[in-house]
Amino acid sequence: MRISLESPAQPDVIQLIDDLDAYQKPLYPPECHYGIDIAALSAPNVLFAVARDGEGTAVGCGAIVMEPGFGELKRMYVRPENRGQGVAAKVLGFLEGEAKARGCAMFRLETGVSQPEALSFYARAGYARRGPFGTYPDDPLSVFMQKEVAG
């Protein structure tokens, strides 16, 4: 498996984002969806990582939006057939390393109450629950988490 920073505007990566949306949209009402689109993922302040298998197929992705004072994790996804192989942990570690190399020492995220696997994954990765941040409302269907790393 190879993980690298890539453009999200590639057909196989767009399919990953579409698959993520197809999974998440039935879980929450429209006003509780906080995903960002391909244009936003292509912004200069976004680190977008893609995991590819030995054949070059995109099997997972994730992003960190570099905000003043923290990086926000967005659009983490691994294809169902590639889960349980450590792909998500490797993508997360890669993104945190890239952000840390750019001076980021705090990571935040928003996920949903109907995603227990994601909640467990982030807790295992050292993320702790916190209150809303940035422009997020205090949404009862959202879970906000944060992780600080040593500089």
QUIJOVEN-V892579 format. One record per backbone hydrogen bond with DSSP energy under -0.5 kcal/mol. CO is the residue of the C=O (numbers start at 0). NH is the residue of the N-H. E is the energy in kcal/mol with one decimal. If there is no record, write none. Layout:
co->CO nh->NH e->E
co->CO nh->NH e->E
This chain:
co->1 nh->51 e->-2.9
co->3 nh->49 e->-2.4
co->7 nh->9 e->-1.9
co->9 nh->12 e->-0.5
co->9 nh->13 e->-3.1
co->10 nh->14 e->-1.8
co->11 nh->15 e->-1.2
co->12 nh->16 e->-2.1
co->13 nh->17 e->-2.6
co->14 nh->18 e->-2.6
co->15 nh->19 e->-2.4
co->16 nh->20 e->-2.5
co->17 nh->21 e->-2.5
co->18 nh->22 e->-1.6
co->19 nh->23 e->-2.7
co->20 nh->24 e->-3.0
co->23 nh->26 e->-1.8
co->23 nh->27 e->-0.8
co->24 nh->27 e->-0.7
co->28 nh->31 e->-2.4
co->29 nh->32 e->-1.6
co->31 nh->33 e->-0.6
co->36 nh->40 e->-2.4
co->37 nh->41 e->-1.0
co->38 nh->41 e->-0.6
co->39 nh->42 e->-1.4
co->42 nh->45 e->-1.7
co->44 nh->65 e->-3.3
co->45 nh->47 e->-0.6
co->46 nh->48 e->-0.5
co->46 nh->63 e->-2.2
co->47 nh->5 e->-2.3
co->48 nh->61 e->-1.7
co->49 nh->3 e->-1.7
co->50 nh->58 e->-2.9
co->50 nh->59 e->-1.3
co->51 nh->1 e->-2.6
co->52 nh->55 e->-2.2
co->56 nh->52 e->-2.1
co->58 nh->78 e->-2.6
co->59 nh->50 e->-2.7
co->60 nh->76 e->-2.4
co->61 nh->48 e->-3.0
co->62 nh->73 e->-2.7
co->63 nh->46 e->-2.7
co->63 nh->65 e->-0.7
co->64 nh->66 e->-0.9
co->64 nh->71 e->-2.7
co->66 nh->69 e->-1.2
co->69 nh->66 e->-2.6
co->70 nh->72 e->-0.6
co->70 nh->107 e->-2.6
co->71 nh->64 e->-2.8
co->72 nh->109 e->-0.5
co->73 nh->62 e->-2.4
co->76 nh->60 e->-2.5
co->78 nh->81 e->-2.1
co->79 nh->82 e->-1.3
co->81 nh->84 e->-0.8
co->85 nh->89 e->-2.0
co->86 nh->90 e->-2.6
co->87 nh->91 e->-2.9
co->88 nh->92 e->-2.5
co->89 nh->93 e->-2.4
co->90 nh->94 e->-2.7
co->91 nh->95 e->-2.8
co->92 nh->96 e->-2.3
co->93 nh->97 e->-2.5
co->94 nh->98 e->-2.6
co->95 nh->99 e->-2.8
co->96 nh->100 e->-2.3
co->97 nh->101 e->-0.6
co->98 nh->101 e->-0.9
co->98 nh->103 e->-2.4
co->99 nh->102 e->-2.1
co->104 nh->148 e->-2.8
co->105 nh->70 e->-2.6
co->106 nh->146 e->-2.7
co->107 nh->72 e->-3.0
co->108 nh->144 e->-2.3
co->110 nh->142 e->-3.2
co->111 nh->114 e->-1.4
co->114 nh->118 e->-2.2
co->115 nh->119 e->-2.4
co->116 nh->120 e->-2.5
co->117 nh->121 e->-2.7
co->118 nh->122 e->-2.0
co->119 nh->123 e->-2.5
co->120 nh->124 e->-1.5
co->121 nh->126 e->-2.6
co->122 nh->125 e->-1.6
co->127 nh->145 e->-2.3
co->129 nh->143 e->-0.6
co->132 nh->135 e->-1.9
co->136 nh->138 e->-2.1
co->138 nh->141 e->-1.8
co->140 nh->112 e->-2.2
co->142 nh->110 e->-2.6
co->143 nh->129 e->-2.4
co->144 nh->108 e->-2.0
co->145 nh->127 e->-2.9
co->146 nh->106 e->-3.3
